[in-house]
Amino acid sequence: MRITAHHAHLFPTQVRPAGDIAHLLSTLDACGIEQCVAFAPFPAQMHRQDISPSRWLHDEIAPHDDRLFGFGVIDFARGHLQEQVDEIAQLGFRGIKLHPAYQHFHVFGPEAREVYVRAEELGLFLSFHTGVHFDRIAHYDVLLFDDRDSTTATGDDNLICISQSLNRFNLNDIN
């Protein structure tokens, strides 16, 4: 059986030694997981500020591109949101990890909508953390049940809901 995991956080060794690429690969091997979607750290989790978290992730996983697939992150405080989405696509990533509670943005706010529109134009998958840290799952209802042609997923709280157009991101097509 082939197993592809969808949710792994990678961190610089200086920030979280047990969350670096060596530990991730070791864990995947121990669990018999062939491939994995890896999330870039959020900007506050970076050990250096001269590189975007998405660029850092790209550089980390490039030697393992047959096995690890990156999802970038958006720095809402930095602005230039469309350019950040463009960078994620240009890096060859297939999606964006969004965590409204941690990143302090409203899922229906203008900044979020700007990211959604550009991500949809570029065919990027959006993965939402729906934990209730400082937010409520009710804020996600339109994302969960909207029948537009966007590709979204929510997870982390024993809830997985994926929209109809998941065919844009087919894990079986990743080799």
Secondary structure, DSSP 8 states (H G I E B T S, - for coil): ---EEEEEE---TTT-GGGSHHHHHHHHHHHT--EEEEE---GGG-S-SSS-HHHHHHHHHGGGTTTEEEEEE--TTT--HHHHHHHHHHTT--EEEE-HHHHT--TTSHHHHHHHHHHHHHT-EEEEE---SSS-GGGGHHHHH--SS--EEEESSS--EE-TTGGGS-GGG--
